Amino acid sequence: MYRVNIEKKYIVKKGEKRIVVELCRSQDGKLYAVPVLVTKHVYTLPDGTQKEWEYQERDAEEIDYMSLPKNIRDALSKIDI
């Protein structure tokens, strides 16, 4: 398992889509672009009750896709985002 530090969070607007992208740096210095496509999740506990989890977007910077650095856009386009 890698230990990473989140350096920056973006809410990327591309057309009608809004995607959260975290820029994470590993201990060996590599930078990873991590897209978060599901920001709200409902799950069921073993006792049958349902809980809701939501990604905290309040500390993310909203940015247009073309304003991202080229290397981040390249990484996202490789996975069709």
Biopython code that builds the backbone (N, CA, C, O; Angstrom):
import numpy as np
from Bio.PDB.StructureBuilder import StructureBuilder

atoms = [
    (1, "MET", "N", (0.850, -1.173, 0.000)),
    (1, "MET", "CA", (0.000, 0.000, 0.000)),
    (1, "MET", "C", (0.895, 1.235, 0.000)),
    (1, "MET", "O", (1.887, 1.297, 0.725)),
    (2, "TYR", "N", (0.533, 2.212, -0.818)),
    (2, "TYR", "CA", (1.261, 3.462, -0.889)),
    (2, "TYR", "C", (0.694, 4.465, 0.105)),
    (2, "TYR", "O", (-0.516, 4.524, 0.326)),
    (3, "ARG", "N", (1.567, 5.236, 0.688)),
    (3, "ARG", "CA", (1.133, 6.348, 1.515)),
    (3, "ARG", "C", (1.303, 7.605, 0.659)),
    (3, "ARG", "O", (2.393, 7.867, 0.150)),
    (4, "VAL", "N", (0.233, 8.375, 0.503)),
    (4, "VAL", "CA", (0.278, 9.570, -0.331)),
    (4, "VAL", "C", (-0.223, 10.772, 0.459)),
    (4, "VAL", "O", (-0.974, 10.646, 1.427)),
    (5, "ASN", "N", (0.214, 11.919, 0.017)),
    (5, "ASN", "CA", (-0.278, 13.186, 0.561)),
    (5, "ASN", "C", (-1.073, 13.873, -0.533)),
    (5, "ASN", "O", (-0.632, 13.954, -1.679)),
    (6, "ILE", "N", (-2.246, 14.367, -0.173)),
    (6, "ILE", "CA", (-3.066, 15.103, -1.138)),
    (6, "ILE", "C", (-2.531, 16.527, -1.194)),
    (6, "ILE", "O", (-2.587, 17.267, -0.212)),
    (7, "GLU", "N", (-2.006, 16.897, -2.371)),
    (7, "GLU", "CA", (-1.437, 18.232, -2.531)),
    (7, "GLU", "C", (-2.485, 19.258, -2.943)),
    (7, "GLU", "O", (-2.431, 20.410, -2.514)),
    (8, "LYS", "N", (-3.429, 18.847, -3.766)),
    (8, "LYS", "CA", (-4.416, 19.779, -4.285)),
    (8, "LYS", "C", (-5.678, 19.019, -4.653)),
    (8, "LYS", "O", (-5.614, 17.869, -5.085)),
    (9, "LYS", "N", (-6.820, 19.662, -4.481)),
    (9, "LYS", "CA", (-8.103, 19.098, -4.902)),
    (9, "LYS", "C", (-8.748, 20.079, -5.869)),
    (9, "LYS", "O", (-8.806, 21.283, -5.618)),
    (10, "TYR", "N", (-9.226, 19.539, -6.972)),
    (10, "TYR", "CA", (-9.911, 20.348, -7.972)),
    (10, "TYR", "C", (-11.298, 19.786, -8.233)),
    (10, "TYR", "O", (-11.510, 18.575, -8.179)),
    (11, "ILE", "N", (-12.234, 20.671, -8.515)),
    (11, "ILE", "CA", (-13.507, 20.286, -9.112)),
    (11, "ILE", "C", (-13.381, 20.736, -10.559)),
    (11, "ILE", "O", (-13.406, 21.930, -10.857)),
    (12, "VAL", "N", (-13.245, 19.768, -11.447)),
    (12, "VAL", "CA", (-12.966, 20.050, -12.847)),
    (12, "VAL", "C", (-14.268, 20.069, -13.630)),
    (12, "VAL", "O", (-15.053, 19.122, -13.580)),
    (13, "LYS", "N", (-14.486, 21.160, -14.353)),
    (13, "LYS", "CA", (-15.661, 21.288, -15.203)),
    (13, "LYS", "C", (-15.248, 20.999, -16.637)),
    (13, "LYS", "O", (-14.359, 21.650, -17.186)),
    (14, "LYS", "N", (-15.909, 20.008, -17.239)),
    (14, "LYS", "CA", (-15.661, 19.690, -18.650)),
    (14, "LYS", "C", (-17.025, 19.497, -19.287)),
    (14, "LYS", "O", (-17.656, 18.452, -19.129)),
    (15, "GLY", "N", (-17.468, 20.505, -20.002)),
    (15, "GLY", "CA", (-18.819, 20.462, -20.558)),
    (15, "GLY", "C", (-19.823, 20.501, -19.416)),
    (15, "GLY", "O", (-19.783, 21.400, -18.576)),
    (16, "GLU", "N", (-20.722, 19.528, -19.387)),
    (16, "GLU", "CA", (-21.728, 19.440, -18.325)),
    (16, "GLU", "C", (-21.248, 18.616, -17.122)),
    (16, "GLU", "O", (-21.902, 18.592, -16.079)),
    (17, "LYS", "N", (-20.096, 17.940, -17.276)),
    (17, "LYS", "CA", (-19.597, 17.075, -16.207)),
    (17, "LYS", "C", (-18.798, 17.866, -15.183)),
    (17, "LYS", "O", (-18.099, 18.819, -15.527)),
    (18, "ARG", "N", (-18.908, 17.460, -13.919)),
    (18, "ARG", "CA", (-18.080, 17.980, -12.835)),
    (18, "ARG", "C", (-17.430, 16.780, -12.156)),
    (18, "ARG", "O", (-18.119, 15.896, -11.647)),
    (19, "ILE", "N", (-16.114, 16.758, -12.153)),
    (19, "ILE", "CA", (-15.367, 15.630, -11.603)),
    (19, "ILE", "C", (-14.386, 16.159, -10.574)),
    (19, "ILE", "O", (-13.729, 17.174, -10.807)),
    (20, "VAL", "N", (-14.280, 15.485, -9.444)),
    (20, "VAL", "CA", (-13.285, 15.843, -8.446)),
    (20, "VAL", "C", (-11.978, 15.145, -8.831)),
    (20, "VAL", "O", (-11.966, 13.948, -9.117)),
    (21, "VAL", "N", (-10.884, 15.902, -8.835)),
    (21, "VAL", "CA", (-9.564, 15.352, -9.128)),
    (21, "VAL", "C", (-8.637, 15.727, -7.984)),
    (21, "VAL", "O", (-8.471, 16.904, -7.661)),
    (22, "GLU", "N", (-8.033, 14.707, -7.374)),
    (22, "GLU", "CA", (-7.050, 14.935, -6.325)),
    (22, "GLU", "C", (-5.656, 14.736, -6.913)),
    (22, "GLU", "O", (-5.418, 13.767, -7.633)),
    (23, "LEU", "N", (-4.750, 15.636, -6.613)),
    (23, "LEU", "CA", (-3.351, 15.458, -6.977)),
    (23, "LEU", "C", (-2.635, 14.950, -5.743)),
    (23, "LEU", "O", (-2.523, 15.655, -4.740)),
    (24, "CYS", "N", (-2.149, 13.713, -5.826)),
    (24, "CYS", "CA", (-1.527, 13.045, -4.687)),
    (24, "CYS", "C", (-0.052, 12.780, -4.998)),
    (24, "CYS", "O", (0.298, 12.381, -6.108)),
    (25, "ARG", "N", (0.804, 13.008, -4.002)),
    (25, "ARG", "CA", (2.221, 12.730, -4.159)),
    (25, "ARG", "C", (2.602, 11.602, -3.215)),
    (25, "ARG", "O", (2.279, 11.626, -2.028)),
    (26, "SER", "N", (3.304, 10.600, -3.773)),
    (26, "SER", "CA", (3.735, 9.455, -2.981)),
    (26, "SER", "C", (5.039, 9.785, -2.260)),
    (26, "SER", "O", (5.640, 10.832, -2.499)),
    (27, "GLN", "N", (5.467, 8.896, -1.387)),
    (27, "GLN", "CA", (6.686, 9.120, -0.613)),
    (27, "GLN", "C", (7.928, 9.162, -1.493)),
    (27, "GLN", "O", (8.924, 9.788, -1.131)),
    (28, "ASP", "N", (7.875, 8.500, -2.646)),
    (28, "ASP", "CA", (9.031, 8.516, -3.543)),
    (28, "ASP", "C", (8.993, 9.697, -4.516)),
    (28, "ASP", "O", (9.822, 9.768, -5.424)),
    (29, "GLY", "N", (8.043, 10.629, -4.344)),
    (29, "GLY", "CA", (8.006, 11.855, -5.125)),
    (29, "GLY", "C", (7.145, 11.825, -6.372)),
    (29, "GLY", "O", (7.039, 12.836, -7.066)),
    (30, "LYS", "N", (6.526, 10.694, -6.678)),
    (30, "LYS", "CA", (5.692, 10.614, -7.875)),
    (30, "LYS", "C", (4.358, 11.311, -7.643)),
    (30, "LYS", "O", (3.796, 11.263, -6.550)),
    (31, "LEU", "N", (3.865, 11.959, -8.694)),
    (31, "LEU", "CA", (2.586, 12.664, -8.626)),
    (31, "LEU", "C", (1.521, 11.840, -9.341)),
    (31, "LEU", "O", (1.737, 11.368, -10.457)),
    (32, "TYR", "N", (0.382, 11.672, -8.698)),
    (32, "TYR", "CA", (-0.732, 10.902, -9.249)),
    (32, "TYR", "C", (-1.955, 11.797, -9.334)),
    (32, "TYR", "O", (-2.238, 12.558, -8.409)),
    (33, "ALA", "N", (-2.683, 11.707, -10.445)),
    (33, "ALA", "CA", (-3.969, 12.377, -10.602)),
    (33, "ALA", "C", (-5.042, 11.336, -10.329)),
    (33, "ALA", "O", (-5.143, 10.337, -11.041)),
    (34, "VAL", "N", (-5.844, 11.570, -9.298)),
    (34, "VAL", "CA", (-6.850, 10.593, -8.868)),
    (34, "VAL", "C", (-8.237, 11.188, -9.095)),
    (34, "VAL", "O", (-8.655, 12.074, -8.350)),
    (35, "PRO", "N", (-8.960, 10.708, -10.121)),
    (35, "PRO", "CA", (-10.324, 11.198, -10.332)),
    (35, "PRO", "C", (-11.288, 10.525, -9.352)),
    (35, "PRO", "O", (-11.215, 9.319, -9.115)),
    (36, "VAL", "N", (-12.180, 11.322, -8.797)),
    (36, "VAL", "CA", (-13.215, 10.815, -7.894)),
    (36, "VAL", "C", (-14.540, 11.034, -8.613)),
    (36, "VAL", "O", (-15.052, 12.152, -8.669)),
    (37, "LEU", "N", (-15.087, 9.951, -9.162)),
    (37, "LEU", "CA", (-16.290, 10.071, -9.982)),
    (37, "LEU", "C", (-17.567, 10.005, -9.155)),
    (37, "LEU", "O", (-18.567, 10.624, -9.520)),
    (38, "VAL", "N", (-17.553, 9.270, -8.056)),
    (38, "VAL", "CA", (-18.732, 9.136, -7.202)),
    (38, "VAL", "C", (-18.488, 9.951, -5.939)),
    (38, "VAL", "O", (-17.620, 9.612, -5.136)),
    (39, "THR", "N", (-19.252, 11.023, -5.765)),
    (39, "THR", "CA", (-19.052, 11.879, -4.596)),
    (39, "THR", "C", (-20.095, 11.667, -3.509)),
    (39, "THR", "O", (-20.011, 12.260, -2.434)),
    (40, "LYS", "N", (-21.075, 10.820, -3.792)),
    (40, "LYS", "CA", (-22.095, 10.495, -2.785)),
    (40, "LYS", "C", (-22.364, 9.002, -2.870)),
    (40, "LYS", "O", (-22.548, 8.452, -3.956)),
    (41, "HIS", "N", (-22.385, 8.351, -1.710)),
    (41, "HIS", "CA", (-22.565, 6.907, -1.680)),
    (41, "HIS", "C", (-23.478, 6.539, -0.519)),
    (41, "HIS", "O", (-23.317, 7.047, 0.591)),
    (42, "VAL", "N", (-24.426, 5.664, -0.774)),
    (42, "VAL", "CA", (-25.313, 5.137, 0.261)),
    (42, "VAL", "C", (-24.950, 3.669, 0.460)),
    (42, "VAL", "O", (-24.882, 2.903, -0.502)),
    (43, "TYR", "N", (-24.719, 3.285, 1.706)),
    (43, "TYR", "CA", (-24.362, 1.899, 1.999)),
    (43, "TYR", "C", (-25.202, 1.378, 3.155)),
    (43, "TYR", "O", (-25.725, 2.146, 3.963)),
    (44, "THR", "N", (-25.318, 0.061, 3.215)),
    (44, "THR", "CA", (-26.137, -0.596, 4.228)),
    (44, "THR", "C", (-25.244, -1.281, 5.245)),
    (44, "THR", "O", (-24.320, -2.011, 4.886)),
    (45, "LEU", "N", (-25.527, -1.040, 6.515)),
    (45, "LEU", "CA", (-24.789, -1.673, 7.608)),
    (45, "LEU", "C", (-25.319, -3.082, 7.846)),
    (45, "LEU", "O", (-26.418, -3.407, 7.398)),
    (46, "PRO", "N", (-24.558, -3.922, 8.540)),
    (46, "PRO", "CA", (-25.015, -5.291, 8.798)),
    (46, "PRO", "C", (-26.366, -5.366, 9.517)),
    (46, "PRO", "O", (-27.092, -6.349, 9.364)),
    (47, "ASP", "N", (-26.708, -4.336, 10.302)),
    (47, "ASP", "CA", (-28.004, -4.360, 11.001)),
    (47, "ASP", "C", (-29.160, -3.883, 10.122)),
    (47, "ASP", "O", (-30.299, -3.818, 10.585)),
    (48, "GLY", "N", (-28.880, -3.549, 8.859)),
    (48, "GLY", "CA", (-29.921, -3.164, 7.926)),
    (48, "GLY", "C", (-30.134, -1.674, 7.771)),
    (48, "GLY", "O", (-30.855, -1.255, 6.865)),
    (49, "THR", "N", (-29.530, -0.854, 8.626)),
    (49, "THR", "CA", (-29.688, 0.592, 8.490)),
    (49, "THR", "C", (-28.805, 1.118, 7.356)),
    (49, "THR", "O", (-27.739, 0.575, 7.063)),
    (50, "GLN", "N", (-29.277, 2.170, 6.745)),
    (50, "GLN", "CA", (-28.522, 2.763, 5.643)),
    (50, "GLN", "C", (-27.840, 4.039, 6.105)),
    (50, "GLN", "O", (-28.412, 4.832, 6.853)),
    (51, "LYS", "N", (-26.626, 4.223, 5.653)),
    (51, "LYS", "CA", (-25.859, 5.429, 5.938)),
    (51, "LYS", "C", (-25.471, 6.064, 4.616)),
    (51, "LYS", "O", (-25.386, 5.391, 3.589)),
    (52, "GLU", "N", (-25.238, 7.368, 4.652)),
    (52, "GLU", "CA", (-24.840, 8.092, 3.459)),
    (52, "GLU", "C", (-23.475, 8.731, 3.695)),
    (52, "GLU", "O", (-23.232, 9.346, 4.734)),
    (53, "TRP", "N", (-22.593, 8.574, 2.717)),
    (53, "TRP", "CA", (-21.272, 9.191, 2.772)),
    (53, "TRP", "C", (-21.162, 10.145, 1.600)),
    (53, "TRP", "O", (-21.556, 9.812, 0.482)),
    (54, "GLU", "N", (-20.625, 11.332, 1.851)),
    (54, "GLU", "CA", (-20.462, 12.313, 0.783)),
    (54, "GLU", "C", (-19.053, 12.885, 0.827)),
    (54, "GLU", "O", (-18.542, 13.216, 1.896)),
    (55, "TYR", "N", (-18.429, 12.999, -0.339)),
    (55, "TYR", "CA", (-17.089, 13.549, -0.454)),
    (55, "TYR", "C", (-17.113, 15.023, -0.076)),
    (55, "TYR", "O", (-17.993, 15.765, -0.513)),
    (56, "GLN", "N", (-16.159, 15.442, 0.728)),
    (56, "GLN", "CA", (-16.096, 16.843, 1.157)),
    (56, "GLN", "C", (-15.437, 17.696, 0.071)),
    (56, "GLN", "O", (-14.225, 17.621, -0.136)),
    (57, "GLU", "N", (-16.227, 18.492, -0.606)),
    (57, "GLU", "CA", (-15.735, 19.336, -1.704)),
    (57, "GLU", "C", (-15.389, 20.746, -1.259)),
    (57, "GLU", "O", (-14.939, 21.551, -2.075)),
    (58, "ARG", "N", (-15.582, 21.063, -0.002)),
    (58, "ARG", "CA", (-15.449, 22.465, 0.423)),
    (58, "ARG", "C", (-14.029, 23.014, 0.274)),
    (58, "ARG", "O", (-13.869, 24.222, 0.099)),
    (59, "ASP", "N", (-13.003, 22.181, 0.336)),
    (59, "ASP", "CA", (-11.640, 22.675, 0.193)),
    (59, "ASP", "C", (-11.071, 22.436, -1.203)),
    (59, "ASP", "O", (-9.861, 22.535, -1.404)),
    (60, "ALA", "N", (-11.942, 22.121, -2.173)),
    (60, "ALA", "CA", (-11.516, 21.901, -3.555)),
    (60, "ALA", "C", (-11.687, 23.189, -4.362)),
    (60, "ALA", "O", (-12.651, 23.932, -4.179)),
    (61, "GLU", "N", (-10.746, 23.430, -5.241)),
    (61, "GLU", "CA", (-10.792, 24.599, -6.108)),
    (61, "GLU", "C", (-11.526, 24.236, -7.401)),
    (61, "GLU", "O", (-11.202, 23.236, -8.042)),
    (62, "GLU", "N", (-12.504, 25.042, -7.778)),
    (62, "GLU", "CA", (-13.243, 24.776, -9.018)),
    (62, "GLU", "C", (-12.463, 25.368, -10.189)),
    (62, "GLU", "O", (-12.061, 26.531, -10.160)),
    (63, "ILE", "N", (-12.257, 24.548, -11.217)),
    (63, "ILE", "CA", (-11.403, 24.948, -12.333)),
    (63, "ILE", "C", (-11.944, 24.349, -13.628)),
    (63, "ILE", "O", (-12.557, 23.281, -13.613)),
    (64, "ASP", "N", (-11.722, 25.025, -14.730)),
    (64, "ASP", "CA", (-12.096, 24.527, -16.041)),
    (64, "ASP", "C", (-11.052, 23.503, -16.489)),
    (64, "ASP", "O", (-9.875, 23.629, -16.151)),
    (65, "TYR", "N", (-11.470, 22.508, -17.236)),
    (65, "TYR", "CA", (-10.580, 21.431, -17.687)),
    (65, "TYR", "C", (-9.347, 21.971, -18.406)),
    (65, "TYR", "O", (-8.237, 21.496, -18.163)),
    (66, "MET", "N", (-9.520, 22.942, -19.273)),
    (66, "MET", "CA", (-8.404, 23.475, -20.053)),
    (66, "MET", "C", (-7.439, 24.306, -19.202)),
    (66, "MET", "O", (-6.335, 24.610, -19.654)),
    (67, "SER", "N", (-7.830, 24.674, -17.992)),
    (67, "SER", "CA", (-6.947, 25.423, -17.094)),
    (67, "SER", "C", (-6.026, 24.511, -16.293)),
    (67, "SER", "O", (-5.099, 24.984, -15.635)),
    (68, "LEU", "N", (-6.280, 23.201, -16.348)),
    (68, "LEU", "CA", (-5.404, 22.254, -15.653)),
    (68, "LEU", "C", (-4.042, 22.218, -16.343)),
    (68, "LEU", "O", (-3.951, 22.498, -17.538)),
    (69, "PRO", "N", (-2.981, 21.875, -15.604)),
    (69, "PRO", "CA", (-1.683, 21.692, -16.247)),
    (69, "PRO", "C", (-1.760, 20.583, -17.304)),
    (69, "PRO", "O", (-2.542, 19.642, -17.168)),
    (70, "LYS", "N", (-0.951, 20.700, -18.346)),
    (70, "LYS", "CA", (-1.009, 19.768, -19.466)),
    (70, "LYS", "C", (-0.774, 18.327, -19.042)),
    (70, "LYS", "O", (-1.442, 17.425, -19.548)),
    (71, "ASN", "N", (0.156, 18.087, -18.129)),
    (71, "ASN", "CA", (0.421, 16.705, -17.717)),
    (71, "ASN", "C", (-0.780, 16.084, -16.997)),
    (71, "ASN", "O", (-0.997, 14.876, -17.091)),
    (72, "ILE", "N", (-1.547, 16.885, -16.294)),
    (72, "ILE", "CA", (-2.756, 16.380, -15.613)),
    (72, "ILE", "C", (-3.841, 16.107, -16.650)),
    (72, "ILE", "O", (-4.521, 15.083, -16.572)),
    (73, "ARG", "N", (-4.015, 17.003, -17.619)),
    (73, "ARG", "CA", (-4.992, 16.765, -18.695)),
    (73, "ARG", "C", (-4.641, 15.511, -19.476)),
    (73, "ARG", "O", (-5.526, 14.732, -19.831)),
    (74, "ASP", "N", (-3.350, 15.307, -19.749)),
    (74, "ASP", "CA", (-2.908, 14.106, -20.462)),
    (74, "ASP", "C", (-3.266, 12.848, -19.683)),
    (74, "ASP", "O", (-3.759, 11.878, -20.257)),
    (75, "ALA", "N", (-3.022, 12.862, -18.386)),
    (75, "ALA", "CA", (-3.328, 11.689, -17.553)),
    (75, "ALA", "C", (-4.830, 11.427, -17.529)),
    (75, "ALA", "O", (-5.246, 10.270, -17.598)),
    (76, "LEU", "N", (-5.646, 12.458, -17.432)),
    (76, "LEU", "CA", (-7.102, 12.275, -17.418)),
    (76, "LEU", "C", (-7.628, 11.827, -18.771)),
    (76, "LEU", "O", (-8.570, 11.037, -18.831)),
    (77, "SER", "N", (-7.043, 12.313, -19.857)),
    (77, "SER", "CA", (-7.521, 11.900, -21.181)),
    (77, "SER", "C", (-7.191, 10.445, -21.478)),
    (77, "SER", "O", (-7.886, 9.810, -22.271)),
    (78, "LYS", "N", (-6.147, 9.904, -20.860)),
    (78, "LYS", "CA", (-5.806, 8.486, -21.048)),
    (78, "LYS", "C", (-6.895, 7.570, -20.497)),
    (78, "LYS", "O", (-7.032, 6.430, -20.940)),
    (79, "ILE", "N", (-7.672, 8.067, -19.528)),
    (79, "ILE", "CA", (-8.751, 7.246, -18.965)),
    (79, "ILE", "C", (-10.117, 7.788, -19.401)),
    (79, "ILE", "O", (-11.132, 7.525, -18.756)),
    (80, "ASP", "N", (-10.130, 8.542, -20.495)),
    (80, "ASP", "CA", (-11.350, 9.043, -21.128)),
    (80, "ASP", "C", (-12.147, 10.000, -20.258)),
    (80, "ASP", "O", (-13.375, 9.931, -20.217)),
    (81, "ILE", "N", (-11.466, 10.875, -19.576)),
    (81, "ILE", "CA", (-12.151, 11.927, -18.791)),
    (81, "ILE", "C", (-11.873, 13.254, -19.447)),
    (81, "ILE", "O", (-12.341, 14.289, -18.972)),
]
sb = StructureBuilder()
sb.init_structure("model")
sb.init_model(0)
sb.init_chain("A")
sb.init_seg("    ")
for serial, (resi, resn, name, xyz) in enumerate(atoms, 1):
    if name == "N":
        sb.init_residue(resn, " ", resi, " ")
    sb.init_atom(name, np.array(xyz, "f"), 0.0, 1.0, " ", f" {name:<3s}", serial, name[0])
structure = sb.get_structure()
